[in-house]
Amino acid sequence: MSRLAQRLRVPSAGKRRGKCVPSMLVIGRMGEKRKEIIPALFRIACDHDIRRVDITQSPDALDPERLRGYALVFVAFEFYRANEAFFRLLPNSLRSRVTVLARPSDFSSVGGEIRCACFCSGLKALLPREEAQIFDHHHTPESRPDSAGNSPAAP
């Protein structure tokens, strides 16, 4: 099990007896890749025995009491940027549950104390900040398809 998976680990059913069901919150617009990102998030939910997934674009989600009810919280970068002060002021016990979904070029805008991940279409998976930066570095703009999906012309 990777270090990231261990950090996101949710207690087993026996340890949760009498407690609320583990759940995950997804906040903000996912944009054009929504149809690809949501299944990746559901795979994470299954891997961590998450039984309920809530998806919202409402700023009402920005309530520390509400966030306490979630084992994992994924936040779209634009939503994070608009509410950055809120996320930076969260106690570490809540901040450790938050992962900002951003492009590698936006990672520098997210404080180092908050986890980041990037959706990789080729892998159909979310990559943590460190892996996404390495992957992005090895795939320069010249080697990437354009927005229409056309591969660059061979010399």
Backbone torsions as a table, in degrees:
resi	resn	phi	psi	omega
1	MET	NA	132.2	-178.7
2	SER	-70.4	163.7	179.3
3	ARG	-62.0	-38.5	179.1
4	LEU	-63.5	-44.0	179.1
5	ALA	-63.2	-37.5	178.3
6	GLN	-66.3	-39.1	179.8
7	ARG	-67.8	-30.4	-179.2
8	LEU	-89.9	1.6	-174.0
9	ARG	-59.5	135.1	179.0
10	VAL	-104.8	140.9	-179.4
11	PRO	-56.0	148.4	-179.7
12	SER	-67.4	166.0	-177.1
13	ALA	-57.9	-38.1	179.9
14	GLY	-63.5	-37.5	-179.9
15	LYS	-77.1	-18.9	-178.0
16	ARG	-93.0	-4.0	-174.0
17	ARG	-46.4	127.6	179.3
18	GLY	81.4	-0.8	179.8
19	LYS	-107.2	171.1	-178.8
20	CYS	-69.6	157.1	179.9
21	VAL	-71.2	134.2	178.7
22	PRO	-60.7	138.0	-178.9
23	SER	-140.3	165.5	-177.1
24	MET	-128.4	142.4	178.4
25	LEU	-117.9	134.0	175.1
26	VAL	-117.9	120.2	-175.3
27	ILE	-115.6	132.3	172.5
28	GLY	103.0	171.8	178.8
29	ARG	-79.4	137.0	179.5
30	MET	-95.5	-6.8	176.4
31	GLY	73.6	-153.9	-174.9
32	GLU	-64.0	-28.5	-175.4
33	LYS	-89.1	10.9	-176.9
34	ARG	-51.7	-43.5	-177.6
35	LYS	-65.2	-21.5	177.9
36	GLU	-94.9	-36.7	-176.4
37	ILE	-70.9	-43.2	-176.3
38	ILE	-57.9	-46.3	176.8
39	PRO	-60.5	-36.0	177.7
40	ALA	-64.2	-39.7	177.9
41	LEU	-66.6	-37.6	177.9
42	PHE	-67.6	-33.3	175.4
43	ARG	-64.0	-40.0	176.6
44	ILE	-63.0	-42.6	179.3
45	ALA	-59.0	-43.7	179.0
46	CYS	-65.1	-41.3	-179.8
47	ASP	-62.3	-27.0	-175.7
48	HIS	-110.5	18.7	176.1
49	ASP	57.7	33.8	176.7
50	ILE	-78.5	130.3	-176.2
51	ARG	-102.4	-15.3	-177.9
52	ARG	-140.2	135.2	177.7
53	VAL	-124.4	123.3	176.7
54	ASP	-108.7	134.3	178.7
55	ILE	-122.2	126.2	-177.9
56	THR	-145.7	156.1	172.8
57	GLN	-115.8	5.0	-174.0
58	SER	-80.5	136.2	174.8
59	PRO	-67.2	-10.8	176.5
60	ASP	-62.2	-19.4	179.1
61	ALA	-68.4	-16.2	-178.0
62	LEU	-82.7	69.2	178.4
63	ASP	-138.9	117.4	-178.3
64	PRO	-54.3	-36.0	178.8
65	GLU	-64.6	-40.3	178.8
66	ARG	-67.4	-41.0	-179.1
67	LEU	-64.7	-27.2	178.5
68	ARG	-59.4	-25.1	-178.3
69	GLY	-80.1	0.9	-176.1
70	TYR	-117.9	136.0	176.6
71	ALA	-77.0	-36.6	-179.7
72	LEU	-132.8	140.0	178.2
73	VAL	-131.6	121.3	176.3
74	PHE	-110.1	131.5	-174.7
75	VAL	-124.9	128.6	174.8
76	ALA	-63.8	143.5	-175.7
77	PHE	-55.8	-44.4	-178.2
78	GLU	-61.4	-39.1	178.4
79	PHE	-67.5	-41.8	177.2
80	TYR	-60.5	-48.1	-177.0
81	ARG	-60.9	-38.6	179.8
82	ALA	-71.1	-20.7	-176.1
83	ASN	-128.8	31.6	-173.8
84	GLU	-56.1	-41.6	-178.6
85	ALA	-59.5	-40.6	178.7
86	PHE	-59.0	-48.2	-176.7
87	PHE	-68.0	-36.4	179.2
88	ARG	-68.5	-28.3	-178.5
89	LEU	-88.3	-3.6	178.8
90	LEU	-64.8	143.9	173.8
91	PRO	-63.9	153.9	-176.6
92	ASN	-56.4	-33.5	-179.8
93	SER	-61.4	-30.6	176.6
94	LEU	-92.1	-39.9	-179.1
95	ARG	-59.6	-32.4	-178.7
96	SER	-68.8	-13.7	178.8
97	ARG	-91.2	-12.1	-172.6
98	VAL	-92.4	134.5	172.5
99	THR	-130.0	125.3	178.8
100	VAL	-89.0	129.3	177.2
101	LEU	-91.3	111.7	-174.2
102	ALA	-143.9	165.6	171.6
103	ARG	-79.5	152.2	178.1
104	PRO	-53.8	-33.7	179.6
105	SER	-67.3	-18.8	179.4
106	ASP	-95.5	-7.6	-176.0
107	PHE	-56.8	-36.8	-177.7
108	SER	-65.5	-19.5	178.3
109	SER	-82.4	-8.9	-179.1
110	VAL	-104.2	127.0	-179.3
111	GLY	-53.7	144.4	-178.3
112	GLY	-62.0	-21.2	-179.3
113	GLU	-80.4	-6.8	179.5
114	ILE	-112.7	131.7	-179.7
115	ARG	-68.3	147.3	175.7
116	CYS	-126.5	152.5	173.0
117	ALA	-145.3	156.2	180.0
118	CYS	-128.3	137.2	176.6
119	PHE	-80.4	127.9	178.3
120	CYS	-106.6	110.0	-178.0
121	SER	-60.2	-40.4	-178.3
122	GLY	-61.7	-37.7	-179.9
123	LEU	-93.9	-12.1	-174.8
124	LYS	51.8	46.6	-177.0
125	ALA	-149.8	162.2	173.7
126	LEU	-91.5	131.4	177.7
127	LEU	-108.6	135.2	175.1
128	PRO	-62.8	163.0	-175.2
129	ARG	-46.4	-52.4	-174.9
130	GLU	-62.7	-46.0	-179.3
131	GLU	-68.2	-39.1	-179.6
132	ALA	-64.1	-37.9	179.3
133	GLN	-67.2	-38.8	177.4
134	ILE	-66.2	-46.4	-179.9
135	PHE	-61.2	-44.0	-179.8
136	ASP	-64.8	-38.1	179.9
137	HIS	-64.1	-37.0	-178.5
138	HIS	-80.1	-12.9	179.5
139	HIS	-117.2	83.5	-177.0
140	THR	-68.1	159.4	180.0
141	PRO	-55.2	-31.6	-179.6
142	GLU	-66.8	-26.0	-176.7
143	SER	-97.3	-1.9	-178.0
144	ARG	-93.4	150.2	173.3
145	PRO	-68.0	154.4	176.6
146	ASP	-75.7	-178.1	-175.4
147	SER	-62.3	-22.1	177.7
148	ALA	-86.0	-2.5	178.8
149	GLY	88.6	8.2	-179.8
150	ASN	-80.9	130.7	177.3
151	SER	-73.5	149.7	178.6
152	PRO	-63.9	150.4	-179.9
153	ALA	-69.5	140.8	177.7
154	ALA	-76.4	143.6	-179.6
155	PRO	-68.3	NA	NA
